Amino acid sequence: MKEEGFSDRVTKMGVYLLGRLKRLKKHHEIIGDVRDIGLMSAIELVRNRTTKESAVHERNVVLNNAFQNGLTLLPAGESVIRFCPPLTLEKEDIDTGLDILEAAISSF
């Protein structure tokens, strides 16, 4: 953490992660919201974007499918998936993880 430019790199990774999550939202109706606080991010899964009905079962299926393919994600609330990656995360790690997530979401 004392390394020169460390916090700037972490900030850039957070911006990149958020951008990728927002692109996923554009392509998958089940993603009702994307939010972040720095590198910690979350997506809320919904059955309907207008009514915001929580997609509880779907979230659990996505978590399980992602885990079966090597990605451990954190459940939060009724239908939220939280991302709390390490500060040493690299862009390639984000891409790999979100490719696994997208494959898990694509069944809906």
C-alpha positions as CSV (number, residue, x, y, z in Angstrom):
1,M,0.0,0.0,0.0
2,K,3.0,2.2,0.4
3,E,4.0,1.7,-3.2
4,E,4.0,4.7,-5.4
5,G,0.8,5.0,-7.4
6,F,-0.9,2.1,-5.5
7,S,-4.1,4.1,-4.7
8,D,-4.4,5.4,-8.2
9,R,-4.1,1.9,-9.6
10,V,-6.8,0.7,-7.2
11,T,-9.1,3.6,-8.2
12,K,-8.6,2.7,-11.9
13,M,-9.5,-0.9,-11.3
14,G,-12.6,0.2,-9.5
15,V,-13.6,2.4,-12.4
16,Y,-12.9,-0.5,-14.8
17,L,-14.9,-2.9,-12.8
18,L,-17.9,-0.5,-12.6
19,G,-17.8,0.1,-16.3
20,R,-17.8,-3.7,-17.1
21,L,-20.7,-4.2,-14.7
22,K,-22.7,-1.4,-16.3
23,R,-22.1,-3.0,-19.7
24,L,-23.4,-6.3,-18.3
25,K,-26.5,-4.4,-17.2
26,K,-27.2,-3.1,-20.7
27,H,-27.1,-6.7,-22.0
28,H,-29.0,-8.5,-19.2
29,E,-32.4,-7.5,-18.1
30,I,-32.0,-9.4,-14.9
31,I,-29.5,-6.8,-13.6
32,G,-31.6,-4.0,-12.2
33,D,-28.9,-1.9,-10.5
34,V,-25.2,-1.5,-10.4
35,R,-23.5,0.4,-7.5
36,D,-20.1,0.8,-6.0
37,I,-18.0,2.3,-3.3
38,G,-14.5,2.4,-4.8
39,L,-13.4,-1.2,-5.7
40,M,-16.3,-2.7,-3.7
41,S,-19.3,-3.1,-6.1
42,A,-22.6,-4.8,-6.3
43,I,-25.3,-5.8,-8.8
44,E,-29.0,-6.3,-7.8
45,L,-30.8,-8.9,-9.7
46,V,-34.5,-8.3,-10.5
47,R,-37.2,-10.2,-12.2
48,N,-38.6,-7.0,-13.7
49,R,-36.7,-3.7,-14.0
50,T,-39.9,-1.7,-13.7
51,T,-41.3,-3.3,-10.6
52,K,-37.9,-4.1,-9.1
53,E,-39.1,-7.5,-7.9
54,S,-36.2,-9.2,-6.3
55,A,-34.8,-12.2,-8.2
56,V,-33.9,-14.2,-5.1
57,H,-33.9,-17.7,-6.6
58,E,-32.1,-16.4,-9.7
59,R,-29.4,-14.8,-7.7
60,N,-28.7,-18.0,-5.8
61,V,-28.5,-19.9,-9.1
62,V,-26.0,-17.4,-10.5
63,L,-23.9,-17.6,-7.3
64,N,-23.9,-21.4,-7.6
65,N,-23.1,-21.5,-11.3
66,A,-20.3,-18.9,-10.9
67,F,-18.8,-20.9,-8.0
68,Q,-18.9,-24.1,-10.0
69,N,-16.8,-22.3,-12.7
70,G,-14.2,-21.0,-10.2
71,L,-15.6,-17.6,-9.1
72,T,-16.7,-17.1,-5.5
73,L,-19.1,-14.2,-5.1
74,L,-20.8,-12.8,-2.0
75,P,-24.6,-12.7,-1.6
76,A,-26.0,-9.6,0.0
77,G,-29.6,-8.6,0.9
78,E,-32.3,-10.5,-0.9
79,S,-31.0,-10.5,-4.5
80,V,-27.7,-8.6,-4.5
81,I,-24.3,-9.9,-5.5
82,R,-21.4,-8.1,-3.9
83,F,-17.8,-7.9,-5.3
84,C,-15.1,-7.3,-2.8
85,P,-11.9,-8.0,-4.7
86,P,-8.4,-7.7,-3.3
87,L,-6.7,-4.3,-3.7
88,T,-4.0,-6.1,-5.8
89,L,-6.6,-7.0,-8.4
90,E,-5.5,-6.8,-12.1
91,K,-7.6,-6.0,-15.1
92,E,-7.2,-9.5,-16.4
93,D,-8.7,-10.8,-13.1
94,I,-11.7,-8.5,-13.5
95,D,-12.2,-9.7,-17.1
96,T,-11.9,-13.4,-16.1
97,G,-14.3,-13.0,-13.2
98,L,-16.9,-11.1,-15.2
99,D,-16.8,-13.5,-18.1
100,I,-17.6,-16.3,-15.6
101,L,-20.4,-14.1,-14.1
102,E,-21.8,-13.3,-17.5
103,A,-21.9,-17.0,-18.4
104,A,-23.8,-17.7,-15.1
105,I,-26.3,-14.9,-15.8
106,S,-26.8,-15.8,-19.5
107,S,-29.2,-18.6,-18.6
108,F,-31.8,-16.0,-17.6
